Amino acid sequence: MNMATIATTGSQPMLDMIIIGAGISGIGMAVHMTRDCPGKSVAILDRRDAVGGTWDLFRYPGIRSDSDMHTLGFSFAPWKHEKSIADGPAILKYLDDIADEYGLREKMRFGQKVVSADWNSKTASWTVVTEGADGKKGHVQGRFLFLGSGYYDYDEPYDAGFKGREKFKGTIIHPQFWPKDLDYQGKKVVVIGSGATAVTILPAMAKSGAAHVTQLQRTPTYMVSRPAKDAIANGLRKVLPEKVAYAITRFKNITMQDLMFKRVRNHPEKAKEFILGETRKRLGSNFNETDYVPPYNPWEQRLCLVPDADFFDAVNDGRASVVTDQIDSFDATGIKLKSGKHLDADIIITATGLNLAVAGKIAVSVDREPVDFAHRFYYRNCMFSNVPNLAGVFGYINASWTLRVDIIGEYITRLFKQMDAIGAVAATPVLPAGGLEEDNVFAGFSSGYLERGKDMMPKNAPSLPWRLNQDYRRDKQDMRQAPIDDGVLQFTRARELVSG
């Protein structure tokens, strides 16, 4: 007896999997289910009205990937564009094409915000409550719930609480809510922040008409320039079949990224010297330690990618500048700094970061008892202790998000096949009776959004399988080779429901 043979409840068909989110995570999971478990019924719910998730939400100037598309792309869908560092529209098209190729649109239900999800142990099923734009509630039932809802709050970005912002006579924008009709031609722009968003917006706005763009930061970040086009990848595509060339490039980039990360962590001083040496070369006389030498080691926070040195070019051309200082307050014409200086501005962009959100802020419960994910342990990078038939994705901090999506997709489809083989309708990672030693889920990383959100995250143990790991190659091996029935994952058979 397989998961689909238990009777439906009411008039609702019982789905095999409910996927929340039509972005990279949800699309990746849906394709793995479509390819590897073709007989299973799947629905994809998304609060937005289009495919793309984050890539449909963010529309600020210059939006692009901060990872190469040969690893941010899926293992099953070759990236065919000439540019390896891609812009937002190109990534959206990539996701749209995949949705069409695998027939995912017929499984998608847009405009459906998921409010809650409750697991019923007697029926071995999830009941998901949705809310439409009109406030009307709906219900969807399924055997397995997959959270592809991303890792940050779509509604409330991080508010740094700047004093006096109500006094500012210009325009204040958070990149998460970029207005379509913003006119910044000839305007003085200040971008607050030093992360990937600020490093992207500065050169894009400087190039496309702003009078001047100033990046205002409390502390510098490490920036690494690389070509937007991967010459080796494009060369391979000319002489090899598309899939073969993509597989080789993907392996190359994963291997190089892994080696680089481990080398940086093992030899931080040498890495720091190399990265800052390259930055000095790019900036020449515009380089100074105050603005470009961070007070932490490389890869304690994510490196900022600068394709084709566009950030450095904007600074060298005089179209942009960097100021390292602290904000005292906003006033009518700009920002007063604690150093006593003043930055004039027509537009202020608060690229100050995101707020983490676990499980898409959905009220998850098991037999109507709320699940507090901060008190659950990760299992196999995707499931959670003592929660049946539930998986989710939190991508890699030190590599492309999609790498985790792919290995989780492979693992979950293996789990489905195992459950069918033994007649199971539920799989639960059961925490040992004595509990587990805890390890910081973000150990070694100090980014602000991680520090702010770590207390709401599920717990981490020091070793597999009870952790969200940050070693893709190790995780890939583990999730492909470790037995599904490992003595930790406990199964409920269909006959047990009937007899119970």
Secondary structure, 3 states (H helix, E strand, C coil): CCHHHCCCECCECEEEEEEECCCHHHHHHHHHHHHHCCCCCEEEECCCCCCCCHHHHCCCCCCECCCCHHHHCCCCCCCCCCECCCEHHHHHHHHHHHHHHCCCHHHEECCCEEEEEEEECCCCEEEEEEECCCCCEEEEEEEEEEECCCCECCCCCCCCCCCCHHHCCCEEECHHHCCCCCCCCCCEEEEECCCHHHHHHHHHHHHCCCCEEEEEECCCCCEEEECCECHHHHHHHHHCCHHHHHHHHHHHHHHHHHHHHHHHHHCHHHHHHHHHHHHHHHHHHHCCHHHHCCCCCCCCCCCEEEECCHHHHHHHCCCEEEEECCEEEEECCEEEECCCCEEECCEEEECCCCCECHHHHCEEEECCEECCHHHCEEECCCEECCCCCEEECCCCCCCCHHHHHHHHHHHHHHHHHHHHHHCEEEEEECCCCCCCCCECCCCCCCCHHHHHHHHHCCEECCCCCCCCCCCHHHHHHHHHHCCCCCCCEEEEEHHHHHHC
